[in-house]
Amino acid sequence: DSGVTQTPKHLITATGQRVTLRCSPRSGDLSVYWYQQSLDQGLQFLIQYYNGEERAKGNILERFSAQQFPDLHSELNLSSLELGDSALYFCASSARGPASGNTIYFGEGSWLTVV
Amino acid sequence: GENVGLHLPTLSVQEGDNSIINCAYSNSASDYFIWYKQESGKGPQFIIDIRSNMDKRQGQRVTVLLNKTVKHLSLQIAATQPGDSAVYFCAEIGAHSDKIIFGKGTRLHILP
């Protein structure tokens, strides 16, 4: 158990809908990362938050947004869902950031299926 | 696009033999590298990391080698076991950056 908790574990929704994925980082970790993993893709970095503020942005679509709350949990919002958004979404956390040499721990992921 | 890649998408190794998984990176400014193991249905699990001021680091049954001259990273697993079956990802982090770039992964298949 990495200590990173993600909910829900599985989610099935229709195209055009909006979903929210939740992540609780390891106790004390300030950085939260979101990644998308499709069947034919590796781990695609979406976005990182550090202590409530956006720190780095990757290949995140405009239909997607995220935030980190004062209690350090994070939510990834996916809207106007398309079939191609079906993927495994991972959250990861670290004490500070990898540039600081902190190990990054991943949650078990949230399986999103868009039908 | 992402610039960390793997030479072989699938590697089959006899149980008990050593495994070597390779990774190429293109950003010479990257100064921190991590290997992750991902088992089916699970999140990536940290295996070992190495900084650019080192060329070798050893863990329990695993060794990471870094060749900055040719921008190459490898993961060696000694005495491969069935439990080593997984997809292995290399990842790089640039200097002064928190963005982790993952390669596409290599599937390690253990032959009985």
Interface residues (C-beta under 8 A of the other chain):
Chain A: S2 V4 S31 Y33 Y35 Q41 G42 L43 Q44 F45 Q48 Y50 R55 A56 G58 F90 A92 G97 P98 A99 G101 T103 I104 Y105 F106 G107 E108 G109
Chain B: E2 Y32 I34 Y36 G41 K42 G43 P44 Q45 F46 D49 R51 F89 A91 I93 A95 H96 S97 D98 K99 I100 I101 F102 G103 K104 G105
